[in-house]
Amino acid sequence: MLKLDRSSTSDWQGIGAELPSDIIWVDLLDPTDDETQFVERVLDIRVPTLKQPL
């Protein structure tokens, strides 16, 4: 599950290439592959997983 806090919408798929400026927290709890890829793309980070630790 992907949860975005302090956003006027919870539809992360409609966000596009950048997170809205009112996002202060991104919470990934048992994320889908699509959710993980989205966070990695918009934040330009690699999200570690149990399969691929840092």
CHARMM internal coordinates of N, CA and C (Angstrom, degrees):
IC EDIT
DIST 1 N 1 CA 1.4542
DIST 1 CA 1 C 1.5281
ANGL 1 N 1 CA 1 C 108.17
DIST 1 C 2 N 1.2990
ANGL 1 CA 1 C 2 N 116.46
DIHE 1 N 1 CA 1 C 2 N 135.93
DIST 2 N 2 CA 1.4604
ANGL 1 C 2 N 2 CA 123.48
DIHE 1 CA 1 C 2 N 2 CA 175.82
DIST 2 CA 2 C 1.5134
ANGL 2 N 2 CA 2 C 107.87
DIHE 1 C 2 N 2 CA 2 C -108.81
DIST 2 C 3 N 1.3341
ANGL 2 CA 2 C 3 N 115.71
DIHE 2 N 2 CA 2 C 3 N 123.46
DIST 3 N 3 CA 1.4564
ANGL 2 C 3 N 3 CA 120.16
DIHE 2 CA 2 C 3 N 3 CA 179.74
DIST 3 CA 3 C 1.5204
ANGL 3 N 3 CA 3 C 108.32
DIHE 2 C 3 N 3 CA 3 C -121.91
DIST 3 C 4 N 1.3326
ANGL 3 CA 3 C 4 N 116.16
DIHE 3 N 3 CA 3 C 4 N 128.41
DIST 4 N 4 CA 1.4626
ANGL 3 C 4 N 4 CA 122.13
DIHE 3 CA 3 C 4 N 4 CA 177.18
DIST 4 CA 4 C 1.5101
ANGL 4 N 4 CA 4 C 107.96
DIHE 3 C 4 N 4 CA 4 C -111.25
DIST 4 C 5 N 1.3029
ANGL 4 CA 4 C 5 N 117.16
DIHE 4 N 4 CA 4 C 5 N 119.61
DIST 5 N 5 CA 1.4624
ANGL 4 C 5 N 5 CA 121.29
DIHE 4 CA 4 C 5 N 5 CA -178.54
DIST 5 CA 5 C 1.5201
ANGL 5 N 5 CA 5 C 111.76
DIHE 4 C 5 N 5 CA 5 C -92.83
DIST 5 C 6 N 1.3403
ANGL 5 CA 5 C 6 N 114.95
DIHE 5 N 5 CA 5 C 6 N 143.59
DIST 6 N 6 CA 1.4552
ANGL 5 C 6 N 6 CA 126.10
DIHE 5 CA 5 C 6 N 6 CA 177.97
DIST 6 CA 6 C 1.5198
ANGL 6 N 6 CA 6 C 112.73
DIHE 5 C 6 N 6 CA 6 C 67.86
DIST 6 C 7 N 1.2850
ANGL 6 CA 6 C 7 N 116.61
DIHE 6 N 6 CA 6 C 7 N 34.30
DIST 7 N 7 CA 1.4481
ANGL 6 C 7 N 7 CA 120.69
DIHE 6 CA 6 C 7 N 7 CA 174.94
DIST 7 CA 7 C 1.5156
ANGL 7 N 7 CA 7 C 108.36
DIHE 6 C 7 N 7 CA 7 C -112.29
DIST 7 C 8 N 1.2965
ANGL 7 CA 7 C 8 N 116.21
DIHE 7 N 7 CA 7 C 8 N 150.12
DIST 8 N 8 CA 1.4556
ANGL 7 C 8 N 8 CA 119.98
DIHE 7 CA 7 C 8 N 8 CA 178.77
DIST 8 CA 8 C 1.5197
ANGL 8 N 8 CA 8 C 111.58
DIHE 7 C 8 N 8 CA 8 C -74.59
DIST 8 C 9 N 1.3284
ANGL 8 CA 8 C 9 N 116.51
DIHE 8 N 8 CA 8 C 9 N -8.14
DIST 9 N 9 CA 1.4598
ANGL 8 C 9 N 9 CA 120.50
DIHE 8 CA 8 C 9 N 9 CA 179.11
DIST 9 CA 9 C 1.5139
ANGL 9 N 9 CA 9 C 109.95
DIHE 8 C 9 N 9 CA 9 C -139.94
DIST 9 C 10 N 1.3064
ANGL 9 CA 9 C 10 N 116.35
DIHE 9 N 9 CA 9 C 10 N 150.65
DIST 10 N 10 CA 1.4603
ANGL 9 C 10 N 10 CA 119.91
DIHE 9 CA 9 C 10 N 10 CA 173.95
DIST 10 CA 10 C 1.5258
ANGL 10 N 10 CA 10 C 110.97
DIHE 9 C 10 N 10 CA 10 C -105.18
DIST 10 C 11 N 1.3308
ANGL 10 CA 10 C 11 N 116.91
DIHE 10 N 10 CA 10 C 11 N 6.68
DIST 11 N 11 CA 1.4601
ANGL 10 C 11 N 11 CA 121.90
DIHE 10 CA 10 C 11 N 11 CA 179.77
DIST 11 CA 11 C 1.5180
ANGL 11 N 11 CA 11 C 109.88
DIHE 10 C 11 N 11 CA 11 C -83.73
DIST 11 C 12 N 1.3169
ANGL 11 CA 11 C 12 N 116.83
DIHE 11 N 11 CA 11 C 12 N 84.66
DIST 12 N 12 CA 1.4565
ANGL 11 C 12 N 12 CA 120.97
DIHE 11 CA 11 C 12 N 12 CA -177.09
DIST 12 CA 12 C 1.5175
ANGL 12 N 12 CA 12 C 111.73
DIHE 11 C 12 N 12 CA 12 C -66.20
DIST 12 C 13 N 1.3271
ANGL 12 CA 12 C 13 N 117.96
DIHE 12 N 12 CA 12 C 13 N -24.24
DIST 13 N 13 CA 1.4603
ANGL 12 C 13 N 13 CA 120.44
DIHE 12 CA 12 C 13 N 13 CA -178.05
DIST 13 CA 13 C 1.5252
ANGL 13 N 13 CA 13 C 111.79
DIHE 12 C 13 N 13 CA 13 C -71.54
DIST 13 C 14 N 1.3218
ANGL 13 CA 13 C 14 N 118.56
DIHE 13 N 13 CA 13 C 14 N -20.86
DIST 14 N 14 CA 1.4472
ANGL 13 C 14 N 14 CA 121.60
DIHE 13 CA 13 C 14 N 14 CA 179.47
DIST 14 CA 14 C 1.5165
ANGL 14 N 14 CA 14 C 113.66
DIHE 13 C 14 N 14 CA 14 C -92.86
DIST 14 C 15 N 1.3174
ANGL 14 CA 14 C 15 N 117.95
DIHE 14 N 14 CA 14 C 15 N 3.51
DIST 15 N 15 CA 1.4622
ANGL 14 C 15 N 15 CA 121.53
DIHE 14 CA 14 C 15 N 15 CA -174.59
DIST 15 CA 15 C 1.5152
ANGL 15 N 15 CA 15 C 112.79
DIHE 14 C 15 N 15 CA 15 C -73.09
DIST 15 C 16 N 1.3108
ANGL 15 CA 15 C 16 N 117.98
DIHE 15 N 15 CA 15 C 16 N -42.12
DIST 16 N 16 CA 1.4628
ANGL 15 C 16 N 16 CA 119.85
DIHE 15 CA 15 C 16 N 16 CA -179.54
DIST 16 CA 16 C 1.5114
ANGL 16 N 16 CA 16 C 112.52
DIHE 15 C 16 N 16 CA 16 C 97.77
DIST 16 C 17 N 1.3220
ANGL 16 CA 16 C 17 N 116.59
DIHE 16 N 16 CA 16 C 17 N -140.97
DIST 17 N 17 CA 1.4617
ANGL 16 C 17 N 17 CA 121.42
DIHE 16 CA 16 C 17 N 17 CA -171.63
DIST 17 CA 17 C 1.5262
ANGL 17 N 17 CA 17 C 114.37
DIHE 16 C 17 N 17 CA 17 C -87.00
DIST 17 C 18 N 1.3235
ANGL 17 CA 17 C 18 N 118.38
DIHE 17 N 17 CA 17 C 18 N -17.81
DIST 18 N 18 CA 1.4582
ANGL 17 C 18 N 18 CA 120.45
DIHE 17 CA 17 C 18 N 18 CA -177.49
DIST 18 CA 18 C 1.5197
ANGL 18 N 18 CA 18 C 110.15
DIHE 17 C 18 N 18 CA 18 C -133.82
DIST 18 C 19 N 1.3310
ANGL 18 CA 18 C 19 N 115.56
DIHE 18 N 18 CA 18 C 19 N 148.18
DIST 19 N 19 CA 1.4552
ANGL 18 C 19 N 19 CA 119.62
DIHE 18 CA 18 C 19 N 19 CA 174.88
DIST 19 CA 19 C 1.5221
ANGL 19 N 19 CA 19 C 109.37
DIHE 18 C 19 N 19 CA 19 C -74.50
DIST 19 C 20 N 1.3148
ANGL 19 CA 19 C 20 N 117.74
DIHE 19 N 19 CA 19 C 20 N 144.16
DIST 20 N 20 CA 1.4624
ANGL 19 C 20 N 20 CA 119.79
DIHE 19 CA 19 C 20 N 20 CA 174.11
DIST 20 CA 20 C 1.5332
ANGL 20 N 20 CA 20 C 110.23
DIHE 19 C 20 N 20 CA 20 C -60.87
DIST 20 C 21 N 1.3044
ANGL 20 CA 20 C 21 N 117.09
DIHE 20 N 20 CA 20 C 21 N 151.18
DIST 21 N 21 CA 1.4678
ANGL 20 C 21 N 21 CA 121.15
DIHE 20 CA 20 C 21 N 21 CA -176.18
DIST 21 CA 21 C 1.5194
ANGL 21 N 21 CA 21 C 113.08
DIHE 20 C 21 N 21 CA 21 C -66.63
DIST 21 C 22 N 1.3455
ANGL 21 CA 21 C 22 N 118.29
DIHE 21 N 21 CA 21 C 22 N -16.98
DIST 22 N 22 CA 1.4603
ANGL 21 C 22 N 22 CA 119.46
DIHE 21 CA 21 C 22 N 22 CA -179.57
DIST 22 CA 22 C 1.5256
ANGL 22 N 22 CA 22 C 113.54
DIHE 21 C 22 N 22 CA 22 C -86.17
DIST 22 C 23 N 1.3327
ANGL 22 CA 22 C 23 N 118.67
DIHE 22 N 22 CA 22 C 23 N 2.03
DIST 23 N 23 CA 1.4581
ANGL 22 C 23 N 23 CA 121.50
DIHE 22 CA 22 C 23 N 23 CA 176.37
DIST 23 CA 23 C 1.5229
ANGL 23 N 23 CA 23 C 108.46
DIHE 22 C 23 N 23 CA 23 C -78.28
DIST 23 C 24 N 1.3313
ANGL 23 CA 23 C 24 N 116.33
DIHE 23 N 23 CA 23 C 24 N 123.93
DIST 24 N 24 CA 1.4599
ANGL 23 C 24 N 24 CA 119.64
DIHE 23 CA 23 C 24 N 24 CA 178.15
DIST 24 CA 24 C 1.5175
ANGL 24 N 24 CA 24 C 112.78
DIHE 23 C 24 N 24 CA 24 C -115.19
DIST 24 C 25 N 1.3388
ANGL 24 CA 24 C 25 N 117.20
DIHE 24 N 24 CA 24 C 25 N -9.10
DIST 25 N 25 CA 1.4528
ANGL 24 C 25 N 25 CA 120.15
DIHE 24 CA 24 C 25 N 25 CA -177.55
DIST 25 CA 25 C 1.5183
ANGL 25 N 25 CA 25 C 109.30
DIHE 24 C 25 N 25 CA 25 C -153.54
DIST 25 C 26 N 1.3071
ANGL 25 CA 25 C 26 N 116.37
DIHE 25 N 25 CA 25 C 26 N 135.27
DIST 26 N 26 CA 1.4612
ANGL 25 C 26 N 26 CA 121.77
DIHE 25 CA 25 C 26 N 26 CA 173.94
DIST 26 CA 26 C 1.5230
ANGL 26 N 26 CA 26 C 106.23
DIHE 25 C 26 N 26 CA 26 C -118.77
DIST 26 C 27 N 1.3070
ANGL 26 CA 26 C 27 N 117.13
DIHE 26 N 26 CA 26 C 27 N 120.91
DIST 27 N 27 CA 1.4539
ANGL 26 C 27 N 27 CA 122.41
DIHE 26 CA 26 C 27 N 27 CA -176.09
DIST 27 CA 27 C 1.5215
ANGL 27 N 27 CA 27 C 109.37
DIHE 26 C 27 N 27 CA 27 C -115.47
DIST 27 C 28 N 1.3152
ANGL 27 CA 27 C 28 N 116.45
DIHE 27 N 27 CA 27 C 28 N 118.43
DIST 28 N 28 CA 1.4627
ANGL 27 C 28 N 28 CA 121.40
DIHE 27 CA 27 C 28 N 28 CA 177.39
DIST 28 CA 28 C 1.5242
ANGL 28 N 28 CA 28 C 108.52
DIHE 27 C 28 N 28 CA 28 C -109.63
DIST 28 C 29 N 1.3101
ANGL 28 CA 28 C 29 N 116.71
DIHE 28 N 28 CA 28 C 29 N 109.65
DIST 29 N 29 CA 1.4578
ANGL 28 C 29 N 29 CA 122.33
DIHE 28 CA 28 C 29 N 29 CA 177.16
DIST 29 CA 29 C 1.5183
ANGL 29 N 29 CA 29 C 107.20
DIHE 28 C 29 N 29 CA 29 C -120.88
DIST 29 C 30 N 1.3231
ANGL 29 CA 29 C 30 N 116.22
DIHE 29 N 29 CA 29 C 30 N 109.06
DIST 30 N 30 CA 1.4636
ANGL 29 C 30 N 30 CA 121.87
DIHE 29 CA 29 C 30 N 30 CA -176.45
DIST 30 CA 30 C 1.5323
ANGL 30 N 30 CA 30 C 110.31
DIHE 29 C 30 N 30 CA 30 C 52.73
DIST 30 C 31 N 1.3459
ANGL 30 CA 30 C 31 N 117.25
DIHE 30 N 30 CA 30 C 31 N 56.35
DIST 31 N 31 CA 1.4680
ANGL 30 C 31 N 31 CA 120.35
DIHE 30 CA 30 C 31 N 31 CA -175.47
DIST 31 CA 31 C 1.5254
ANGL 31 N 31 CA 31 C 112.75
DIHE 30 C 31 N 31 CA 31 C -71.96
DIST 31 C 32 N 1.3099
ANGL 31 CA 31 C 32 N 114.44
DIHE 31 N 31 CA 31 C 32 N 153.76
DIST 32 N 32 CA 1.4576
ANGL 31 C 32 N 32 CA 119.93
DIHE 31 CA 31 C 32 N 32 CA 171.36
DIST 32 CA 32 C 1.5309
ANGL 32 N 32 CA 32 C 107.79
DIHE 31 C 32 N 32 CA 32 C -76.49
DIST 32 C 33 N 1.3133
ANGL 32 CA 32 C 33 N 116.88
DIHE 32 N 32 CA 32 C 33 N 166.78
DIST 33 N 33 CA 1.4662
ANGL 32 C 33 N 33 CA 120.31
DIHE 32 CA 32 C 33 N 33 CA 176.43
DIST 33 CA 33 C 1.5293
ANGL 33 N 33 CA 33 C 110.83
DIHE 32 C 33 N 33 CA 33 C -60.47
DIST 33 C 34 N 1.3325
ANGL 33 CA 33 C 34 N 117.43
DIHE 33 N 33 CA 33 C 34 N -39.61
DIST 34 N 34 CA 1.4703
ANGL 33 C 34 N 34 CA 121.18
DIHE 33 CA 33 C 34 N 34 CA 178.75
DIST 34 CA 34 C 1.5217
ANGL 34 N 34 CA 34 C 111.29
DIHE 33 C 34 N 34 CA 34 C -62.46
DIST 34 C 35 N 1.3249
ANGL 34 CA 34 C 35 N 117.57
DIHE 34 N 34 CA 34 C 35 N -41.50
DIST 35 N 35 CA 1.4653
ANGL 34 C 35 N 35 CA 120.77
DIHE 34 CA 34 C 35 N 35 CA 179.73
DIST 35 CA 35 C 1.5227
ANGL 35 N 35 CA 35 C 111.11
DIHE 34 C 35 N 35 CA 35 C -65.76
DIST 35 C 36 N 1.3152
ANGL 35 CA 35 C 36 N 116.61
DIHE 35 N 35 CA 35 C 36 N -43.41
DIST 36 N 36 CA 1.4679
ANGL 35 C 36 N 36 CA 120.68
DIHE 35 CA 35 C 36 N 36 CA 178.32
DIST 36 CA 36 C 1.5189
ANGL 36 N 36 CA 36 C 110.84
DIHE 35 C 36 N 36 CA 36 C -62.41
DIST 36 C 37 N 1.3228
ANGL 36 CA 36 C 37 N 117.19
DIHE 36 N 36 CA 36 C 37 N -45.30
DIST 37 N 37 CA 1.4649
ANGL 36 C 37 N 37 CA 121.03
DIHE 36 CA 36 C 37 N 37 CA 179.75
DIST 37 CA 37 C 1.5244
ANGL 37 N 37 CA 37 C 111.17
DIHE 36 C 37 N 37 CA 37 C -63.03
DIST 37 C 38 N 1.3229
ANGL 37 CA 37 C 38 N 117.67
DIHE 37 N 37 CA 37 C 38 N -38.12
DIST 38 N 38 CA 1.4582
ANGL 37 C 38 N 38 CA 121.59
DIHE 37 CA 37 C 38 N 38 CA 177.97
DIST 38 CA 38 C 1.5338
ANGL 38 N 38 CA 38 C 110.47
DIHE 37 C 38 N 38 CA 38 C -61.43
DIST 38 C 39 N 1.3285
ANGL 38 CA 38 C 39 N 116.75
DIHE 38 N 38 CA 38 C 39 N -49.82
DIST 39 N 39 CA 1.4708
ANGL 38 C 39 N 39 CA 120.78
DIHE 38 CA 38 C 39 N 39 CA -179.03
DIST 39 CA 39 C 1.5244
ANGL 39 N 39 CA 39 C 110.44
DIHE 38 C 39 N 39 CA 39 C -62.68
DIST 39 C 40 N 1.3117
ANGL 39 CA 39 C 40 N 117.47
DIHE 39 N 39 CA 39 C 40 N -42.59
DIST 40 N 40 CA 1.4599
ANGL 39 C 40 N 40 CA 120.16
DIHE 39 CA 39 C 40 N 40 CA 178.56
DIST 40 CA 40 C 1.5267
ANGL 40 N 40 CA 40 C 110.97
DIHE 39 C 40 N 40 CA 40 C -61.54
DIST 40 C 41 N 1.3165
ANGL 40 CA 40 C 41 N 116.78
DIHE 40 N 40 CA 40 C 41 N -39.61
DIST 41 N 41 CA 1.4710
ANGL 40 C 41 N 41 CA 120.74
DIHE 40 CA 40 C 41 N 41 CA -178.27
DIST 41 CA 41 C 1.5237
ANGL 41 N 41 CA 41 C 111.70
DIHE 40 C 41 N 41 CA 41 C -69.84
DIST 41 C 42 N 1.3238
ANGL 41 CA 41 C 42 N 117.93
DIHE 41 N 41 CA 41 C 42 N -50.66
DIST 42 N 42 CA 1.4686
ANGL 41 C 42 N 42 CA 119.15
DIHE 41 CA 41 C 42 N 42 CA -173.61
DIST 42 CA 42 C 1.5227
ANGL 42 N 42 CA 42 C 112.80
DIHE 41 C 42 N 42 CA 42 C -75.78
DIST 42 C 43 N 1.3400
ANGL 42 CA 42 C 43 N 117.83
DIHE 42 N 42 CA 42 C 43 N -25.61
DIST 43 N 43 CA 1.4658
ANGL 42 C 43 N 43 CA 120.10
DIHE 42 CA 42 C 43 N 43 CA 179.06
DIST 43 CA 43 C 1.5255
ANGL 43 N 43 CA 43 C 112.62
DIHE 42 C 43 N 43 CA 43 C -100.75
DIST 43 C 44 N 1.3241
ANGL 43 CA 43 C 44 N 116.55
DIHE 43 N 43 CA 43 C 44 N -5.37
DIST 44 N 44 CA 1.4621
ANGL 43 C 44 N 44 CA 122.02
DIHE 43 CA 43 C 44 N 44 CA -178.97
DIST 44 CA 44 C 1.5292
ANGL 44 N 44 CA 44 C 110.95
DIHE 43 C 44 N 44 CA 44 C 53.59
DIST 44 C 45 N 1.3399
ANGL 44 CA 44 C 45 N 114.90
DIHE 44 N 44 CA 44 C 45 N 50.98
DIST 45 N 45 CA 1.4649
ANGL 44 C 45 N 45 CA 121.75
DIHE 44 CA 44 C 45 N 45 CA 178.09
DIST 45 CA 45 C 1.5209
ANGL 45 N 45 CA 45 C 108.26
DIHE 44 C 45 N 45 CA 45 C -133.91
DIST 45 C 46 N 1.3233
ANGL 45 CA 45 C 46 N 115.65
DIHE 45 N 45 CA 45 C 46 N 167.58
DIST 46 N 46 CA 1.4601
ANGL 45 C 46 N 46 CA 121.31
DIHE 45 CA 45 C 46 N 46 CA 170.83
DIST 46 CA 46 C 1.5138
ANGL 46 N 46 CA 46 C 107.72
DIHE 45 C 46 N 46 CA 46 C -107.97
DIST 46 C 47 N 1.3132
ANGL 46 CA 46 C 47 N 116.86
DIHE 46 N 46 CA 46 C 47 N 124.65
DIST 47 N 47 CA 1.4570
ANGL 46 C 47 N 47 CA 121.92
DIHE 46 CA 46 C 47 N 47 CA 179.99
DIST 47 CA 47 C 1.5272
ANGL 47 N 47 CA 47 C 107.58
DIHE 46 C 47 N 47 CA 47 C -89.74
DIST 47 C 48 N 1.3404
ANGL 47 CA 47 C 48 N 117.53
DIHE 47 N 47 CA 47 C 48 N 118.83
DIST 48 N 48 CA 1.4655
ANGL 47 C 48 N 48 CA 119.15
DIHE 47 CA 47 C 48 N 48 CA 179.14
DIST 48 CA 48 C 1.5295
ANGL 48 N 48 CA 48 C 110.24
DIHE 47 C 48 N 48 CA 48 C -70.03
DIST 48 C 49 N 1.3057
ANGL 48 CA 48 C 49 N 115.42
DIHE 48 N 48 CA 48 C 49 N 149.98
DIST 49 N 49 CA 1.4583
ANGL 48 C 49 N 49 CA 121.22
DIHE 48 CA 48 C 49 N 49 CA 176.93
DIST 49 CA 49 C 1.5274
ANGL 49 N 49 CA 49 C 108.11
DIHE 48 C 49 N 49 CA 49 C -128.18
DIST 49 C 50 N 1.3168
ANGL 49 CA 49 C 50 N 115.95
DIHE 49 N 49 CA 49 C 50 N 170.68
DIST 50 N 50 CA 1.4583
ANGL 49 C 50 N 50 CA 119.07
DIHE 49 CA 49 C 50 N 50 CA 175.25
DIST 50 CA 50 C 1.5153
ANGL 50 N 50 CA 50 C 111.02
DIHE 49 C 50 N 50 CA 50 C -64.72
DIST 50 C 51 N 1.3296
ANGL 50 CA 50 C 51 N 116.36
DIHE 50 N 50 CA 50 C 51 N -29.44
DIST 51 N 51 CA 1.4658
ANGL 50 C 51 N 51 CA 121.42
DIHE 50 CA 50 C 51 N 51 CA 178.63
DIST 51 CA 51 C 1.5212
ANGL 51 N 51 CA 51 C 111.56
DIHE 50 C 51 N 51 CA 51 C -76.64
DIST 51 C 52 N 1.3590
ANGL 51 CA 51 C 52 N 116.43
DIHE 51 N 51 CA 51 C 52 N -33.69
DIST 52 N 52 CA 1.4655
ANGL 51 C 52 N 52 CA 122.41
DIHE 51 CA 51 C 52 N 52 CA -177.15
DIST 52 CA 52 C 1.5188
ANGL 52 N 52 CA 52 C 109.45
DIHE 51 C 52 N 52 CA 52 C -130.53
DIST 52 C 53 N 1.3350
ANGL 52 CA 52 C 53 N 118.83
DIHE 52 N 52 CA 52 C 53 N 77.37
DIST 53 N 53 CA 1.4684
ANGL 52 C 53 N 53 CA 118.98
DIHE 52 CA 52 C 53 N 53 CA 178.45
DIST 53 CA 53 C 1.5201
ANGL 53 N 53 CA 53 C 110.87
DIHE 52 C 53 N 53 CA 53 C -66.84
DIST 53 C 54 N 1.3260
ANGL 53 CA 53 C 54 N 115.72
DIHE 53 N 53 CA 53 C 54 N 162.10
DIST 54 N 54 CA 1.4604
ANGL 53 C 54 N 54 CA 120.72
DIHE 53 CA 53 C 54 N 54 CA 177.69
DIST 54 CA 54 C 1.4913
ANGL 54 N 54 CA 54 C 108.39
DIHE 53 C 54 N 54 CA 54 C -57.43
END
COOR INIT
IC SEED 1 N 1 CA 1 C
IC BUILD
